[in-house]
Amino acid sequence: MGSFTLSIREERCKGCELCVSVCPKGVLAINKDKPNAAGYFPASVVKQDECVGCQSCVRMCPDVAITIEKKD
């Protein structure tokens, strides 16, 4: 595990929590401390090393705010 890098474009995220709900490893959480420029509370990566690269969060995100890349 830990061979993937998950990134969230916080400026695009509306905090719908769909990505959080589908992640099998609990890699994502909603950041309730810091709203983005649009006033939404975006998702954030809380367990980067647990990402297995399944892409469930990427497919679920309606705002195309998430990317996953394989580490070299």
N, C-alpha and C positions, 0 to 999 in steps of 0.2 A: 504494500500500500504506500501511498504518499508519492506516487510517480506522476501525479497530475497537478496542474495549477489551475485553480478556479478563480475567475475574476468577475466582479460585479461592477457594472457602470452605474454607480449610485445616482447619477443625474437622470438616468432613464427609469430607475426603479420606483414603483408606486407603492411598495410595501404590501402587496396583496397576499403574501405568505404562501402562494402556491408552490414555490420552489422549496420552501421550508417543509411543507407537508409531504412532498414526494421524495425527499432525500432519504435514502435508506440508512445513511450513516450519521445523520444529524450534523452535517457539515455547515449548514446555514442557520442563521437566526435573524430576527428583525432587530435592528438597532434602534431602540426606543429612546436613546439619549440624544441623538443628533439628526434632525430632519435635513433632507437635501434642499436644494435651492427652491424646489417647487412646493416644499412644505410636507412632503411625504417622509415616512420613516423607512429607509431602505433596508433591504436584506444585507447581511454582512457575513463574511466567512469566519467561522469561529473554530473550526477543526480542519484546517487545510490538509494536514497529514492523513486524515481519514478518507479523503476523496478517492473513490475507486474509478472515476471517469465514466460512470454509467450514462451520463447526459440526461438523466430524468429532469433535472432542474432546467437545463437548457431548453428542452422540448416543451416544458410546462410554462415557461416565462412568456406572458403575452406582450411584454415590452422589449423583448430581445436584448435584455440587459446582462445576460450571463454568457461567459465563454469558458471553455475548459480546454486546456492545452496539455499535451503529454510532455513531461520533462525529458530532456536529453540524457 
